[in-house]
């Protein structure tokens, strides 16, 4: 019975992954084929490397993506979970095939604005990669390279990915002898990174607020009544342990920060209030 339930849960989970990976890889391909390739603007990762190969040799971008990713995926079997690699193979096959098919068989209106091509291309790539990652897969093999390098030389994976992206950008600049095109490529990578981050962490509009005050109980009561938010009061001491202090921890919507600030100033003008980003949240911020 337990085996049947486990199999059912596994099947449901994999179906959810496929439903994220398929549109993600498709959106990525649309961004490359419709916006970035026609404008000769590169993106990061293996799609960007494939575009460099295409500009240098005229090999179709999709085939170049397969050429670059195939050896990396073969290496990945030694370092990464087998199921993750299989999902990644599926993702790369879809994006690689669609890039060439859309470029050849689909007539997309020509865009004269480099700015629009850069922003929308980067947005599509970021949204596509974000969905693929949410589906527990990879859209390219650069993450594998980053893992191998970081394990071998104790370098952070993010630093390896950054170096690879910069290499793509510099190469684009040399290919076209155009520094402006390289700068457009950097903007495209930045746009894709921002969109990908939003998809992975969620577009959280909440703020974490820490308030140090002698009137913490009154503040907590007012926040609960006026902002309808719950929170936590933590007890502590100053650095020399001479005085007791209370720290009020609360999560509020970004638009309610001015109201909270006025509330704090009215009750305790000498209070210390620190506002931080809540980049990712699980559960409700109203009760915890």
Residue pairs with C-beta under 8 A, 6 or more apart in sequence:
16 135
17 87
17 135
17 136
17 137
18 90
18 135
19 135
20 131
20 132
20 134
20 135
21 87
21 90
21 91
21 94
21 131
21 132
21 135
21 137
22 94
23 128
23 131
24 91
24 127
24 128
24 129
24 130
24 131
24 132
24 133
24 134
24 135
24 139
25 90
25 91
25 92
25 94
25 95
25 98
25 128
25 132
25 139
26 94
26 95
26 98
26 128
27 124
27 127
27 128
27 131
28 47
28 95
28 124
28 125
28 127
28 128
28 129
28 132
28 139
29 62
29 94
29 95
29 96
29 98
29 99
29 102
29 128
30 98
30 102
30 124
30 128
31 43
31 120
31 121
31 122
31 123
31 124
31 125
31 127
31 128
32 43
32 47
32 51
32 61
32 95
32 99
32 121
32 124
32 125
33 61
33 98
33 99
33 100
33 102
33 103
33 106
33 108
34 102
34 108
34 121
34 124
35 41
35 111
35 116
35 117
35 118
35 120
35 121
35 124
36 42
36 43
36 51
36 117
36 118
36 121
36 122
36 125
36 188
37 51
37 54
37 61
37 99
37 103
38 108
38 110
38 111
38 117
39 111
39 114
39 117
39 118
39 121
39 184
40 55
40 172
40 176
40 181
41 114
41 117
41 118
41 121
41 172
41 181
41 184
41 185
41 188
42 48
42 51
42 52
42 168
42 169
42 171
42 172
42 185
42 188
42 189
43 51
43 121
43 122
43 125
43 168
43 185
43 188
43 189
43 192
44 125
44 142
44 161
44 164
44 165
44 168
44 189
44 192
44 193
45 129
45 139
45 140
45 142
45 161
45 164
45 165
46 65
46 68
46 69
46 72
46 139
46 140
46 141
46 142
47 61
47 65
47 95
47 99
47 125
47 139
47 140
48 165
48 168
48 185
48 189
49 64
49 68
49 142
49 164
49 168
50 61
50 62
50 64
50 65
50 67
50 68
51 61
51 64
51 168
51 172
52 168
52 171
52 172
52 175
53 59
53 61
53 64
53 67
53 68
54 60
54 61
54 64
55 172
55 175
55 176
56 175
59 67
60 99
60 100
60 103
61 99
61 100
61 103
62 95
62 96
62 97
62 98
62 99
62 100
62 101
62 103
63 96
63 100
65 92
65 95
65 96
65 99
65 140
66 92
66 93
66 96
68 140
68 141
69 92
69 96
69 140
69 141
71 141
72 141
72 142
72 144
72 145
73 85
73 88
73 89
73 92
73 141
73 144
75 144
75 148
76 85
76 88
76 141
76 144
77 85
79 144
79 147
79 148
79 151
80 144
80 147
83 136
84 136
84 137
84 138
87 135
87 136
87 137
87 138
88 137
88 138
88 139
90 137
91 132
91 135
91 137
91 138
91 139
92 138
92 139
92 140
92 141
95 128
95 139
102 108
111 117
114 184
118 184
118 185
118 187
118 188
118 191
119 187
119 188
119 191
121 188
122 187
122 188
122 189
122 190
122 191
122 192
122 195
123 191
123 192
123 195
125 188
125 192
126 191
126 192
126 193
126 194
126 195
126 196
126 199
127 195
127 196
127 199
128 139
129 139
129 192
129 196
130 195
130 196
130 197
130 198
130 199
130 200
131 199
132 138
132 139
133 139
133 196
133 199
133 200
134 199
134 200
138 144
142 161
142 164
143 157
143 161
145 160
145 164
146 157
146 158
146 160
146 161
146 164
147 157
149 155
149 157
149 160
150 156
150 157
150 160
165 189
168 185
169 182
169 185
169 186
169 189
170 182
172 181
172 182
172 185
173 179
173 181
173 182
173 185
201 279
201 280
202 280
202 281
204 277
204 278
204 279
204 280
204 281
205 253
205 254
205 255
206 251
206 252
206 253
206 254
206 278
206 281
206 285
207 251
207 252
207 253
207 254
207 257
207 275
207 276
207 277
207 278
208 249
208 251
208 275
208 276
208 277
208 278
209 248
209 249
209 250
209 251
209 252
209 257
209 260
209 273
209 274
209 275
209 276
210 247
210 248
210 249
210 273
210 274
210 276
211 219
211 247
211 248
211 250
211 264
211 271
211 272
211 273
211 274
212 245
212 246
212 247
212 248
212 271
212 272
213 219
213 246
213 248
213 264
213 267
213 268
213 270
213 271
213 272
214 246
214 268
214 270
214 271
215 267
215 268
215 271
216 233
216 246
216 247
216 248
217 233
217 246
218 267
218 268
219 248
219 263
219 264
219 267
219 268
219 271
220 231
220 233
220 248
222 263
222 267
223 229
223 231
223 248
223 250
223 260
223 263
224 230
224 231
226 259
226 263
227 252
227 256
227 259
227 260
227 263
228 286
229 250
229 251
229 252
229 285
229 286
230 250
230 286
230 287
230 288
231 248
231 249
231 250
231 251
232 248
232 249
232 250
232 288
233 246
233 247
233 248
233 249
234 246
234 247
234 248
234 249
235 244
235 245
235 246
235 247
236 244
236 245
236 246
236 247
237 243
237 244
237 245
238 245
250 260
251 278
251 281
251 285
251 288
252 260
252 285
257 275
260 273
261 273
264 271
264 273
265 271
278 285
